[in-house]
């Protein structure tokens, strides 16, 4: 078992492409993409909120007081395009404010005077501008409403029988946990990608090269040979996991956390806990990939199967994205339990050791079952010697 383990490790270290893909590109790609994407989105949102707002207005002459209020708030009023809808569809303008012809009559009669915000909400970048325009209009609306009530001798507080106030219990760390909610998916993907090449090469690859047959005809229990191969695949997955976690720790330091008013709870100690939580998934990934590769007749066919495996760690992450509530039963489901515990970890929640035990026990148990299945598959002569 040890001889096979060392042989597989040395063979893969001799292949530079494997080392680059498994231990460099795989672990580093996720953290770099994640950090760049979040940094870009945060800076873009901050810049759009702070930059002067240029607002095209249709019918500005109908509401001079409203226009004056907007200008006092720093809004630059622009002439409206001839066809506001066409300008929005062609993305020449993000938002156009239209004051309807009925505005003056409704205003004088004390009725709600209609203004329209013309925009395309399907354009993601327009959301910030729409929010800013709505905020200015709501401020003007509240100011005029109070003045009208005071002119009629009515206390404006009469219109607010219930005063609501949000008591925000979130902390900078818990808000940072929202940013890191996709961290479990990136970590699990790193584990699967880290074991992918080794699992394919040590099974389908060797069978295609005719080097698996002389190995398995030795007078040794085949489970020991497969255990050595699984051990080597798991070792590469664990190495990829460790490098990926370290890369995440250092990549997150480049995020503009001060501008986002958050604090990321991701240091080497948290990364160590995450490594312990995800470690059993490395054996699970190695065994699952080995089983799939055993049904492939060539290295290329096995690689085509591996593309589907990337969907496996995606399912629990999508589940928590749809329903972010965490319950105890989730810690009994392998891969889903890793998602739950890592999210609690980055939110700086107290460690629930029963949940940790459930996570490690169930994932290890499933991994061992899959490892036994993988070993028994290679007890079938037809699977080994028939490549037609």
Buried (B, 14 or more C-beta within 10 A) or exposed (E): BEEBBEBBBEBBEEEEEBBEBBBEEBBBBBBBEBBEEBBEEBEEBBEBEEEEBEBBBBBBEBBEEBBEBBEEEEBEBBEBBEEBEEBBEEEEBBBBBBBBEEBBEEBEEEEEBEBEBBBBEEEEEBBBBBEBBEEBBEEBBEEBEBEEBEEEEEEEEEEEEEEEEEEEEEBBBBBBBBBBBBBBBBBBBBBBBBBBBBBBBBBBBBBBEEEBBEBBEEEEEBBBBBBBBBBBBBBBBBBBBBBBBBBBBEBBEEBEBEEBEBBBBBEEEBBEBBBEBBBBBBBBBBBBBBBBBBEBEBBEBBBEBBEEBEEBBEEBBEBBEEEEEBEEEBBBBBBBBBBBBBBBBBBBBEEBEEBBEBBBBBBBEBBBEBBBBBBEBBEEEEBBEEBE
